[in-house]
Amino acid sequence: MQALEHEIKELIISSLSLEDISPDDIDTGAPLFVEGLGLDSIDALKLGLALQKRYGVALSADSQETRRHFASVRALADFVASQGKA
């Protein structure tokens, strides 16, 4: 699971062009939005598209379930793994 979490951190950095951040700077359990990385809704769309392209997972933009998946890197990794896409 750590390898998948690291991959997702790299995907976040590359898809959102976060040039001053390394995967080690991202806390696996920290919130991605507001606190933590401080991402916004545009970032969520970009990241969602990157996850769909990379792992073939289906995400619904307005779903409460999707919001839970985007809570942290760990939550995203759990979601991708649960879809059998890792």
C-alpha positions in Angstrom: 0.0 0.0 0.0 2.9 2.4 0.7 4.0 2.1 -3.0 0.5 3.0 -4.1 0.4 6.0 -1.7 3.7 7.2 -3.0 2.5 6.9 -6.6 -0.6 8.9 -5.7 1.5 11.6 -4.1 3.6 11.8 -7.3 0.4 11.9 -9.4 -0.9 14.8 -7.2 2.4 16.7 -7.7 2.5 16.2 -11.4 -1.1 16.7 -12.2 -1.4 19.9 -10.2 2.1 21.2 -11.1 3.1 21.5 -7.4 6.8 22.3 -8.2 8.0 23.1 -4.7 6.7 19.9 -3.0 8.1 16.4 -2.9 6.2 13.2 -2.2 7.8 13.1 1.3 6.3 16.6 2.0 2.8 15.2 1.7 1.4 13.6 4.9 -0.4 10.4 3.9 -3.2 11.0 6.5 -3.5 14.8 6.2 -6.5 16.4 4.5 -6.0 17.3 0.9 -8.5 20.2 0.9 -8.7 23.4 3.0 -6.1 22.3 5.6 -3.2 20.0 4.7 -2.3 20.6 1.1 -5.0 23.3 0.8 -6.4 22.1 -2.6 -9.5 23.6 -4.1 -12.4 22.4 -6.3 -10.4 23.0 -9.5 -7.6 20.9 -8.1 -10.1 18.2 -7.3 -11.3 18.1 -10.9 -7.7 17.9 -12.2 -6.8 15.2 -9.7 -9.9 13.2 -10.5 -9.2 13.2 -14.2 -5.6 12.1 -13.5 -6.8 9.3 -11.3 -9.3 8.2 -13.9 -6.6 8.2 -16.6 -3.9 6.5 -14.5 -6.0 3.9 -12.7 -9.3 3.7 -14.7 -11.4 4.4 -11.7 -14.9 6.0 -12.0 -15.6 9.0 -9.8 -18.8 11.0 -9.5 -18.2 14.8 -9.1 -21.1 15.4 -6.7 -21.0 12.2 -4.7 -20.5 12.2 -0.9 -18.6 9.0 -1.4 -16.2 10.7 -3.7 -15.6 13.4 -1.2 -14.6 10.7 1.3 -12.2 9.2 -1.2 -10.5 12.6 -1.6 -10.1 13.1 2.1 -6.4 12.1 2.1 -3.8 10.3 0.2 -4.5 7.2 2.3 -8.2 7.4 1.4 -7.4 7.7 -2.3 -5.0 4.7 -2.1 -7.7 2.7 -0.3 -10.2 3.6 -3.0 -7.9 2.7 -5.9 -6.9 -0.6 -4.2 -10.6 -1.4 -3.5 -11.3 -1.0 -7.2 -8.6 -3.5 -8.0 -6.8 -0.9 -10.1 -3.6 -0.6 -8.3 
